[in-house]
Amino acid sequence: MNIFFSLRVPADLVQALVDLQGEQPDRIEPQAREHLHITLGFLHLADAGRLTDAAAVVGSRPWHTPN
């Protein structure tokens, strides 16, 4: 199982990234607009113990987006 924590990209930045993809098709692997995100952490092949630890970290306090 794979799990990751991510942030949504602001709409104006999403548009800029979509535009950039169109301008550089030979250098950028295109991503669908709805899949653009900023990955904060990735648990590759997470087992039950790692998932429990991750849930404890994100569940123990409120998470706020930066201003």
Rosetta blueprint (number, residue, H / E / L):
1 M L
2 N L
3 I E
4 F E
5 F E
6 S E
7 L E
8 R E
9 V L
10 P L
11 A H
12 D H
13 L H
14 V H
15 Q H
16 A H
17 L H
18 V H
19 D H
20 L H
21 Q H
22 G H
23 E H
24 Q L
25 P L
26 D L
27 R L
28 I L
29 E L
30 P L
31 Q L
32 A L
33 R H
34 E H
35 H H
36 L L
37 H E
38 I E
39 T E
40 L E
41 G E
42 F E
43 L E
44 H L
45 L L
46 A L
47 D L
48 A H
49 G H
50 R H
51 L H
52 T H
53 D H
54 A H
55 A H
56 A H
57 V H
58 V H
59 G H
60 S L
61 R L
62 P L
63 W L
64 H L
65 T L
66 P L
67 N L
